[in-house]
Amino acid sequence: PESLVYDGTAKEFGATVTLVNGTKAATMTYYDAEGNKLDGAPVNAGSYKVVASFKGDTLHDGVKKPLEKEFTIERADITITMTPEEGTKFRYDATAKLATATLNTLEGPVALEVTYKDDKGYKHEEPIKPGKYTATAVFEGNQNYNPVTEEVKYQIIKAASSIAFTSEPESLVYDGT
């Protein structure tokens, strides 16, 4: 195999047996780290062994000592895409300004939970009030993917305000009231 990093494809090895009248493909058998025989070449990250063998045919003896090779499929690195973009400024409007986080896997996008802290380090359920916030998404990793953490910093700025007279006195001449 060209790559021994998880990419969603089977990691197949090949071997040939030299015969009097040419070559023939060896029988490839795969085993997991516990020695359990697999149905085919492994796809998922982990430790494996492949055995190349030839039992013989009507004209040739079998190979007495099969070839064995241990190999590892490493976990793949992965990315998290977050919105809003770093440095975004929202104007306060009394609604939560939530971030989204998507884990970009070979199997498709996966939504992740996002946690929030303000610039003083206090946790927030939903950033609503004006201030600076850091949204963080964490993927702990699994059999095929390495752990990854991503964060985005953004700000909620104060809303504009205005003032206007709602009433005026009827007369601006002094009348004692």
N, C-alpha and C positions, 0 to 999 in steps of 0.2 A: 504493500500500500504506500501511496505517496505521503499521506498524512496520517499520523496516529493520534490525532486530536478529534474528539467527537464532532461529527458534522452531519449526523443523521444517516450515513451510508455504512454498509457492511464493509469491514476491513478484511478483504480476501487475500490470502497468500496463494502462490502457485508453486508447483515443483514438477519436474519431469523425471521420468525414469528412462535411462538409456538401455535400449534393447538391441539385439543383433541387427534387426532390420529397421532401426529408427528410434524414435522416442515416443513415449506415451505419458499422458498426464497422470501424476500420482493422485491417490485418494487423499483428500485433505479432511482432517477431523479436528474440530475445535473443542476446547474444554475451558470452563470458567476457573476462577481461582481456587474453588473447592474441589476441582477435579470432575465436575459434572459435565457429561458430554452435551454439547449444544446441537441444535438442529441445523445450524449453518454458521457462516461467519458472523462474529459479533458486531453489533452496531453501537451499543451503549459503552460509556466510559467504564473502565475497570481493567483488571489483570486477567490475562488469558494465556493459553498454550495452544499451539497448532502442531499437529503431527501429520507428516507426509509419509504415506506408506504405499506399498504395492504388494499384493498378495500372490502375484504370479498369474500366469495363464497357461494354456496348453503347451506353449513352447519355451517359457521362461520360468525360472524359480522366482519366488517372492524375495523381496528385500528383507534380509535378516534383522537389520537394525534401522528402524524408521528414523527420519529426521524429526527433531523436536525443536521448537523455538518458543520461548516465552516472550510475551509482548504486552504492552500496556496502551490502552486508549485513554489519553488524558482528557480531563474535563475542559470544555471550551470556555473562553472568555465571552462575556455577554454584556450588552449595554442596556441602560435605562434611558428612555426619552421622557423629559419632563416639560410641562407647561405650567405657568407662563415662562417666558424666556428670562434668563438672568438679568436683573436690573429693571424689570418692568415696574412701572408706577401706575397704581390704580387710584382713582379719586374715591374718597369715602362716600358711600351711598346707603349705608346701613345694611348691606348684604355681605355675606361671606365671600372672600376672594380665595377660592380653593385652587390648589395645584392638582395636576393629574400626573401619574407616573405609569409608563408602559414598559414592561420588560420585553425586549425584542429577541424572541427565541426562534429557532429554526422551525418549530412546530406552529408558530404564529404568535401574535401579540398577547400579552397577559397583563391585565391591570394589577397594579400594586397599591397597597395601602400607603398613605402619605401621613407623616407626622409634622407638626408645626412647633416652632419656637420663635419667641421674639428676640430682639437684639440683646436682651438681658438674660436670656437663657430659660425663660419661663415657657412652659408648654401651653399650647392653645388648641382647643378642639377645632375651632373655625376662626381664622383671622378676619375680624370685622372692623375693629377700631384702627384709626391711623397709627402707623408704626412700621418698623422694619421687621420682616419675617424671613425665616429660613424654613423651606419645605424639604423634607428628607424622605427618600424611599430606599428601602433596604431589601435586597434579595439574599437570603442566607445560603444559597447554593443548593444543588441537589446532585444526583448521580452523574448527570451529564454537564452541568454548568458550574463554574466557579462563582463564589459570592461576589456581590457588587453593591456599592452604595452610591447614590447620586443625590445631589442637593441643588436647590436653586434659591437665590436670595431675591426678594422683591419687596416692594414698599406700598403701603396704603397711605396716601397723603390726605391732608385735611380737605374737606369740602369747602367750596367757596360759600360765602354768606353775603346777604344783602340786607339793607334796612330801608324801610319806607314809612312815612307817616300814615297812620290809619285813621286819624281824625284831626281836625283843626277846630279851634274855637270859632264860634259864629262871628264874634265881633272882636276886633283887636283894639277897641277903645276901652279905657279903664272904666269899669262899672262896679268895682268892688268884689267881683267874683273871680 
